[in-house]
Amino acid sequence: MTKTKKAQQASVNSKETKKPSLISPNDQLRINIAWSEIEQPYQKTIRDLAKKLKVEGFRQGKVPLAIAEKQISLEKAAEIILKDILPDKYIKALKESKKQAITAPEYHLVSLKKGEDWVIDAYFCEAPQIKLKDYKNHIKTAKKAAAEFIKKHNETKPEVKTEKIEKKDGKKEEKTQSEASKTAGQAPAKLSPDQEKEIYYQHILRELVLNIRPSIGELLLRRETQAEFARFKEQLAAYQLSLEKYLAQRQITIEELSNELAGTVLNRLQIDFVLAAIARERQLKVSDQDLQKALADIQDEKLREQISAHEHYLDSFKAQLLRQQTINSLLED
């Protein structure tokens, strides 16, 4: 049955307007390991496991290899063997494919048979391709919206309502809500410069993410969400609140909480990758002078020394400085 022209056109339009998913499939590499490379470590692993094996009729460590091999699952032996062999194979496969992984791999066994080559799939994520295109126009749009928001907020007059205030003698006196606020020392205040800066920042980030729509790899999102969930549980524990009680108080399920955290992590990762792409496009860098000044500004001497002494902490600190430098450049546009 053929489609009508109208239906065909509708189908085409649907494909054209369909937005790409915000979660992208993982990258994949297939790794083949010849049995000739596996045989020797396989035999050694079987011998080692046989020494710990308990089989009726034999003393521990005295089980014949032929019998021990039947008792030991190939998967258990493979787990030990691949722990030594697989990392180098994976790195080699990455180099040959010219891929840049930003996550540790997740392995799936495809074929695992004695006497045959073993086949393993490695799943990982690369950094998403960010197409900035008209990002400067998005910034202009965001700043215009932020300016309108700030203007509207600062010009908004407090709603005048009357409320009855009881005097000391028991009588009630009507006052407007604004008068009551003044009495309490709570006159409506305009946004501070820092608050206005934050509003501009949030509008810019939202506009960039909504229009650039970077896709995040499933494995990266899953692992970052798991890490976020672990941190969240630690925060609950600090307040002596169990996860079960927290869920009950909010009347949500664990699945709903997981989805909330995943959404938060997805947005954070999108922002991180967009800002990193803009930093590259603008050729922004953290100079040694910038780094030393930022370190000197840290009041906690112990923390400063800890960051300076560990490469991992120092790299993370420099990334934070570059992020702030990028944000400042966006606000100054």
ABEGO torsion letter per residue (X at the ends): XBBBAAAAAAAAAAAAABBBBABBBBBBBBBBBBAAAAAAAAAAAAAAAAAABBBBGBBBGABBAAAAAAABBAAAAAAAAAAAAAAAAAAAAAAAAGBBBABBBBBBBABBBBGBBBBBBBBBBBBBBBBAEAAAAAAAAAAAAAAAAAAAAAABBBBBBBBBBBBAAGBBBBBBAAAAAAAAGABBBBBBAAAAAAAAAAAAAAAAAAAAGBBBBAAAAAAAAAAAAAAAAAAAAAAGBBAAAAAAAAGBBAAAAAAAAAAAAAAAAAAAAAAAAAAAAAGBBBBAAAAAAAAAABABAAAAAAAAABAAAAAAAAAAAAAAAAAAAAAAX
